Amino acid sequence: MKRRFFLIVLDGCGVGEAPDASEYSISDVGSNTLGNTARVVGGLKMPCLQRLGLGNITELQGVPPSPEAPSIWGRLQEVSKGKDTITGHWEMMEVVTEIPFPTYPHGFPPDIVAEFEAIIGTKTLGNYAASGTEIIATLGEEHIRTGFPIIYTSADSVFQVAAHEDNALFGRQRLWDACAAMRDKLMPPNHIGRVIARPFVGNAPENFKRTENRRDYPLVPAMATTIDLLHNQGKRTLAIGKISEIFSGRNIDASDPTTNNPDHCASLARALRGEGIGGDADFIFANLEDFDMLYGHRNDPVNFARLLEEFDDFLGTQFLPYLRPGDLVGITADHGNDPTTPSTDHSREYAPLLLFGPSITVPQPMGDRVSFAWWGEKVRHWLTKN
């Protein structure tokens, strides 16, 4: 029997404030991305995940507990210092970030800005913490007039660069190349977690729009990850969405860099059938970022809830019926992003632990466990067990 492990990260879908939430932000206290979203919209309709026990993890209006669910369920507490994509995913793969990546709430210092301006050969605009859509609306016309890209940051350790996709104005390839070069310049002590290219289109604030041609350039993990360990034992990994970027492609055998939830789900369905670029991979690792990117950061619980229900429908109709006897499926999150709080940033929350598959036939409540690394250990055990 061939064993496979599908780990699906619902980006930003936390399940309750972590014990240390107040150390990160007062806005994180009381956060519960899934629970609060369900409450604010008057309840969720997620019959598939209800049967699998999602309602056992946290109170979800419309998704009552299923004590007899054939699954393993609980919550995982992050131990890494941070509440972002990189720390969350790295910890899942058994790399704990003990020293937090630096953040720049007041903008980047002159030496960092000068490094980037030397790469692009022009001045820059912005250099402050802001919402990506808001800063493009504010500075987009000046960018078009001057050709200067817009740099900005957030509550996370990110150096973000927005520029127009039109080659006559800046061009996305030029933007990608500049951000890749900047990644190489940001060495300690300025070890910023990620450089992010944010291309956009439009010609006025009312129609400026970020495109799906975003690219992330993160640091490379300093330690061996679960993916590395699997590779050394001859196991193949397929990365879906931005997973390959998060791990700088290291020891990832195939990558399907899909850019939206429908395409992520379609890729998962192909992988389930053993089709597509990954072939019959052993470890299929997917990130579904639309929850976080489109609606968590924009405080839109209605559409956040809609995406959750769409994922549930996909799971029930296009995924679960086709699982093989040797398949395990994990559903989790990398952090929270509660769309019901005043904050538009990530929230320090527990991540859901929901594990199911044909071999799991009895309910197994786990309670709260320490470390997202539970996933990496489970993946290794399942895929390398004789």
N, C-alpha and C positions, 0 to 999 in steps of 0.2 A: 504493500500500500504506500503510494507516494504521499508524503506529508507536505502541506503548504501552510503558510501563515499570512493572513491578510491583516495589516494594521492600518486602520482608517482613522485619520485625525480630523475631527470636526473643529476647524480652526476657531479658537476663541470661545468654545462651548463649555465653559466652566460650570461647576455644580456646587458653589458655595464658597464664601470667603475662607481663605486659609488662616491658620492660627496667627500668622505674622502679617496679616493684611495691613494692619495699621502702620507697620514700619515702612510700607511702600507709599500709601496715599490714604488720606482720610476718606476719599471717594471709594476706596476698595472695601471699606467696612460696610457690611450688609450686601455686598455684591453676590449674586447668584444668577449667572447668565441664563441658564435654562429655566430655573424656577421662577425668576422674576419675569422673564419673557412670557412664560405660560400664563402667569397671573394677570399681567397687564392686557393681554389679548383675549382674556376670557376663556382660556383653555386651549390645549393643543389636541389635534387628532392624529395620533401616531400608533395605530393598532399593531403594527409589526413590532416596533420597539417596546410597546407595552407588554406584549406576550413574552418578549425576551428579558424583561425585567428592568427597563430604564427607570420606571417609576419607583423601583426599590432603592434607587441611589439617592434621590432627593425628591422633595415634594413637587410634583408636576401636575398642575391643574389640568384635567382632561386625560391624564395618563396615570391611572391609579396603580398602586403596587400590585405585583404578581408574585406572591411568595413562592409559588411552585414553578417559576420560570426555569427552563432548562439552560441555565447559564451560570457564570461566575460574575458577581457584581460587587462593587464597592467604590471607594474614592481613593485617589492617590494624591499625596501632598508633595509638592515640589520642594527639593532641598537646595537646588541651585539658587544663586543670588541673582534674581531677575524675574521678569514676568513677560518674556518676549518669545518670539518664534525660535530663535537660536537656542536659548537656554532650555526651553521646553523640549524641543526635538532631540537635542544632544543628550539630555538626561534620559529620555526614553531609550536611547541607544547606549546607555551606561557611561556617559561622560558628564560628570557633575562640574558645574561652573562655580568654583569656590570664591573667586575674586570677581565682583561684578564688573561688567563692561561699563566704561564711563558714559555718562549722559551729559548733554549740553543744553540745559533749559534756557540759557541766555545766549545761545548761538556759539559757533565754533571760534576758537582763538585765531588770531591773525596768521600764525604759522600754518595751520591746517588749511585755511582759505587760500593762502599763498601757494601751497602745494598744488591745489586743484587748479588755480588760475594759471600756474605754469604749465600744467598739462594741456589745458584748452587754448591757451594763448589769448584769453580775454578776461575782462572783469566778470564779476558775478552779481546777482541780485539776491535779496532776501537775507539769509543767514540769521534765522530765528526759528523758534519752535512754533509750529502751526499745523493746522489741518491741510492736507495736500490739495483738496479741492478749493479751500478758501485762499490759499496763497497763490494758486494759479489764477483764480478770479481777480485777485488784487494786483498781481505783477505780470500776468500773461501778456497784456498789451505792451508793457515796457520791454519784456523779453523779445517780442516780435520786432519792436522798433530798434532795439540795440543789438540783438543777437546774444545777449548775455544770459547764460542759464541761471535758473533759480535754485539756490541751495537752502535746505531747511532740515529740521529735525523734529523729534517728538519726545514723548516721555521714555522711549526706548533708546538704545544705543545704535542710532542709525544716522548715516550721512546720506540724505536724499537729494537727488538732483532732478528737477523737472525741466524739460525742454521740448520744443515743438518737433513733431515727427517730420515735417516738411524739410527736405534737404536744403531748400533755399533759405530756411529760417534757422535751422540747426541740424536736424536729421537724427533718426533713432540710432543708426549705426555709429555715428559720431558720439552720441550720448553713451551707448553701450561701451564703446572703446574707452571713453574718458573715465567711466565709472570703474571699469576693470583695472585701468592703470592706477586709479586712486586707491583701490583696494591694496595694491602692492606698496603704496606709500604709507599706509596707516599701520605702522609697526608700533610696538610698545614704546613709550607709555600711552600713546594715542591708539590703543587697540580697540577701535570702534567695532562693534559687533557686525554691522553690515553697511555696505554702500548699496544704495538702491537707485536704479534708473527708472524715472517716472515720465515716460513720453506722453504727450497730449496733442490734441488736434483742436481746431476751431480758430476763429479770428476775433472774438469779442467775449467779454466775461459771461454773457448769457449763453454762449454755446461752446465754451471751452470744455473739453471732456478728456479725462485720462483714458488711455487705451489699454488693451490687454497685453501690450508689448513691454510690460514691466520686466526688469531683470534684477535679481539680487546677487550680490557679491559678498558673501560672508567670510569671516575668518575660517581657517581650516582647524578642525579639532586637533588639539595637541596630543591626545591619547587615542589609542585604538578604540573604535566603536564596535557595537554589535555587528554592524555591516562588515567591518574589516575581519572580525573573527569568523563570521560565516563564510566570507570569501576564502579565507585560509583553509577552510574545510570543504571547499568545492561547492558551496551553495550559491545559487544565483539570486541576485536581488534586482527587482524591477521597481523603479522610483516613478511615481505618478504625481504630476503637478510640480510644485517647487521643491520637492524632497531632494533631488539631485543637487540643486543649487545650495541648499542648506548644508550639505555635506561635501561641497566642492567636488562632487562627482567621484569621490575616492571609493574605489572598489565597488562601484555600482555598475552592474553589467549592462543594464538597459534603462533608458529614461524616456518617459512620455511626458514632455513638459506642457501638459494641458493647462489652460488658463481660466477656466470657469467650472462651476459645479456640474453642469450637464456633461461637459467633456471629461471631467474627472470620473464621473460615474460610468460613462461609456467605456472609458479605458479600464476601469475595474471589471466591467462585464466582459470585456475581451480577455483580460487576464484570467478571469475565472474559467473561461473556455479554453485557456491555453493558447490563445491566438495573439496576434499583434507582435510588436517589436520585442516584447519580453519573452515570447515563447512560453514554455511551461516553467516559469520561474518558481523558486522555492519560497522566497520572501517577497511579498508585494506590499509596498509601503506607500500610502497615498495621503496627501493633504488636500482638504476641501476648504479653500480659503474664503469663499464668498460670504460665509457667515460673518467673519471678522472684517474683511476688507470693505464689503459693500454696505453692511448694515450695522455691525457693532460699532465701528468708528463713527457712524453717522446717526447713532441713537434712533434707530428705526426698528422697534420691536415687531411691528406688523409684518414687515418683509422678512425679518429674521425668522419669525414663526412660520411663514410660508415656506422658506427654504428647508426648515426642519421637517415639515410635513411632506415636502417633495422628496427629501432623502428617504424618509420612511417608506414612501410609496415605491421608490426605486429598490430599496432593500427587500421589500416584501414580494415584488412582482418580477424583478429582473436579476436578483442576486441569490437570495436564500434558496429558491427552488433548484438551483444548479450547483450547490455545494457538493463536493466529493467527500467520501468517507474520511479522508485524511486531512481535511481542511479545518483550520481554526480561524476565527475572525475576532479581532479586537476593535472596539470603538472607544476612542478617548479624545482628549483635547490637549493643546500645548499651553494654554493659559485661559483666562476669562476675558470677556469683553462685553460687559453687561450693558445692553442698549437702553436700559431703563434708568440709569443713574445720570447725574449731570455730566460726569466725565465722558470724554470721547476716547480715552486711552484704554489700554489693556488693564485688566484687574487681576490681582493676586488671588487665585482661587484653586480649590481642589480640581483635579481632572477626573472625569468619569472613568471607571474601570468596568467595562462590559465585555465579557469573553464568551463566545458561543461557537458551536459547531456540532456536526453529527456525533462526535464522541462524548459530548457533554449532555447527559440525559437527566441529571438531578440538580436541584438548586444548590448553589454553593455561595452563601453570603460571606464576604470578606471583610466588611467594615472599612475603616480608614487605615490605609497603609502608607508608610513613608517611602517616598521616592518614585518618580516616574520610571526609574530604571527597572521596576517590576516587569515592564514590557520587554525590555531587552533580554532579561533573564529567561522569561517565558518563551520568547522566540527561539533563543539558543537551545533551550531544553527540548522544545517540540521538534525542531528541525535536525538536531544532532543526536537525538535519542535512538538507540539501537532497537 
